[in-house]
């Protein structure tokens, strides 16, 4: 009998311990962190070209008239510097290769096709690359050319200048250390060299209906290495350090002044660099 009571006591003690120590409900695991989105959600987006068919080619004037668009102005690629008329412009044409700075290796090229928000993304092959051109003066020889426009040949036909558009989640038009502000790579309208962002027509606004600030003359080219870099101008006229990044989840290329702070808010972003891949020089 004592043996049976002892066994019963041990059983009751074990049962009590199990009940008291059991968790309330299923075991919970930490959820993945929720990051903010670089693009607005819940919008009814608009096509950038009316029927979605003109990406990769320019609309002819007849096509523009049929769609109620103004006639396309003659395309001129010229250096920003004032030069004598005896100095012809050298037109540099090619594509933009994208490399991973941290891991190394080529990721692809800036794509000729934008995402649904009018932001240029990544093409994994040269056949899908955006073709670009820019001009330098034949009378000016420099180790570095800066603050010029880059024109696209097979991108967003209604916005042929390649530039940056301020992020919709920004607190202002500036970028810099300690700020998560950013700008998308897209099709823009021309802004003066050295100018901060100006609110005017661009591919993001055309798709989303949200007014946005843009800069076009942001490009710097080093002929010896063909490095193509970007210099953003803040509203106070300062020139912050800039970092290019690719967001695979958003299919977008952005620039920011603080990649660490940007990642804390928006999640994974691959730090990248641009290289101009020339295919010809035309005088």
N, C-alpha and C positions, 0 to 999 in steps of 0.2 A: 504494500500500500504506500509506504514512504517513497518507494522507488517511482511509483506511478505519479505521486504528487510532485516529486522533483522534476520528472519529465514534463509534467503539465506546466510548472512554474517557468521552466526554461522556454517552453513553447510560447507562453503568454508574453514573456519578456522580449523574445525575438520579434513577435508579432507587433508589440507596441513600438519597438524601435523602428521597424520597417514602416509603420504607419506615420510616426512622427517625422521620420527622416525622408519620407517620400516627397518628391516635388509636386507642386500644385499644377496639374495639367502636364502636357507634353514638354519635353526639354526644349528650350528656346535657343536658337543660334543667332549670332549677331548678323543683322541684315547688311547687305552691301550699301555703301554710302551713296546717298542720292546727290548727284551733282546738278548744278544749274545747266540750262541749255543755252548755247550761243545764239540760237535762233528762236523767234517767237513761235508759240504753239496755238493751235485752234484757228488759224487764219484760212481763209479761202484764197489761195494763191492764184496769181494771174500769169498767163503765158507771156514770156518775154518778147515773142515775135508773132503773136496772133494765132498761129496754127502749129507751133512747135516744130516746124520743118526746116527752119533756116539756120540752125546751129551747124557750123562747119562750112558755111558758105555765105557770101555777102548777097544781100538782096539787090537786084537790079533796080534802076529808077522806075522801070515799068511796074515791077512788083511792089515797090513802095507806093506808087500812085494808086495801084489797085487796092492797097490796104489803108489808104487815106493818110499815108505818111508823107512828110516833105521830101523833096528830091535830095539825094545824097550829094553833099558838097565834094568838090574835087579833093582827092587825098594828097596831102603834101606832107612829107616827112622831112623835117629840117632841124638843124641845130638850134638850141635856144639862144646861143650867143649871137650878137649882132656882128655880121661879117661882111666884107666887101662883096659886091655882086660877082666879082671875078673868081670867087671861091665857091666852087660847086659843093653841094652836100653829098657826103658819102652815105648811102643807105645800107645799113647792116640788117640782114634778114636771117632768121633761123628759128630755133625752138629753145625752150627753157627746161634744162634737166634739173631734177630734184634729188638731192642726196640727204641721207640720214647723218647728221653731225655726230650724234652720240654713239650709235651702233656701227656707223660706217656703211658704205655701199649705196648704190643707186636705187631709189624707190620708183623712179619713173620720170614723167614729164608733167608740166602744167598741162591740163587737159583742154581740148578745144570745146568741150561740152561742160556747161555749168550745172550745178545742182538746182533743185527746184526753187531755191531762194536767190538765184542769180549769182552764186559764188563759184569761182573756178575751183575745180577739184584736181585729182591726180589721175593721169593716164599711165598705165603700166607699160605701154609700148609706144614707140615713136610714131606709129601710124595714127594714134589718137591725140598727138601733141598739138598744142596751140602754136600756130605760126605767128611770129612777131617781127616787127621792124622798128628801127629807130635811126636817127640821123646824126652825123657829126660833120663838122666843117673840114674840108680838105686843107684849109689854111691853118688849122689849129691842131697841133700834135700834142697830146697829153697822156700822162701815165694813167690818169683817171678822169672820166667824164661823169658829171653829176647834174642833178636837177633837170632831167629831160623827160619827155613823154615817150611811152612805148605804145605802138599801134598794133592791134591784132588783125590778122588777115582772115582767119576762119573761125572766129569766136562768136560773141554776141553781136550780131550785125548792127543793132540799134545803138550800141555803146562800144565803139571800136577802140577806145583808149583803155589800156590796162592800168588799173590803179587800185587804191584801197578805199573801203567804205566803213565808216565807224560802226562798231558793234551795237546792236539794239539794246543790250543790257548795260551799256556804259553809263557812267555817272556824268561824263562830259566828253568832249572831243580829244582830250589829252591822254597820253600813255606815259608810263614811267615806273620807276622803282616803287614797290609797295602797292601798285595799282593792278587790278585784274582787267582793266580796260583793254580793248582789242580792236582790230579792224579786219574786215574780210577782203580777200583778193577778188576783184570783179571788174565789170565794165563800168567806166565812169565818163563824165564829161570834163573838159579841160579846166584846170586851175593854174594860176600863175606859179612860176618857180619861187620857192621859198615861202609860199603861202600856207597858213594853217588850213584845216578842213573847212570847206564851204558847203553849205546845204544846197545841193542842186541835183539834177537828174542822174540816176545811176541804176544798175541792174537790180540791186537789192530792193530799192524803193519801187521799181517798176513791177517786181514780182509780189512784194508784200503790201504795197500801199503806204509804207511807213517812211516819212521823210528822213533823210540821212545826210551826213556830211561826208565829203570825199576829198581826196588829194590825188592828182595825176602825176605831177612832176616830182616823183619820189625816187627815181631810179639813179643808181650809180653803177658805172661799168668800168672794169679794169681790163684793158685789152690784153695784157700779158698773161693773165690767168682766165680771162673771160668770166670772172666772178661778177654776178649781178646782185647787187645789194639794195636795200631800201632804207631811206631816211625819212621818217615821219616828222612833221613840224607841229609842235603844240600851239595852242592858242596864244600863249605868251611869247611865241617866237623861238622857244628853245628847241634844240635838236636832241631828243632822248636816244639812248641806246635802244635798238630794236632787235627783236628776235622773231624769226619766221618759224611757224609750226604747222604741222598737218594733223587734222583731227579726223581719223578714219571713220569714227562713228557718225560724224556729221558730213563727211565727204567735203571738207572745206579746208582751205589754206588761209591762215590768219597771221597777223603780226601783233606783237604785244611788247610792252616795255619791261615786264617782269614775268618770266615764264613760270617760276615757282608759284607766285601768287595766283596766276591764271589757272594753273593746274589744280590748286586747292579749291577753286570755285567751280571749274568746268570739267575737271577730270583729265584723263590721259591726253597728252599732246606730244607728238614727235617733233623734236627740234630739227629743222631742215635748213638747207642752203640752196640757192639758185646758181646755176651756171648757164651762161648763154652759149648755145651750140650753133655757130654760124654756118650758113651754107653758101653764101655768096656775098660779094661786095659790089654794089652798083653805084656808079657815079652819075 
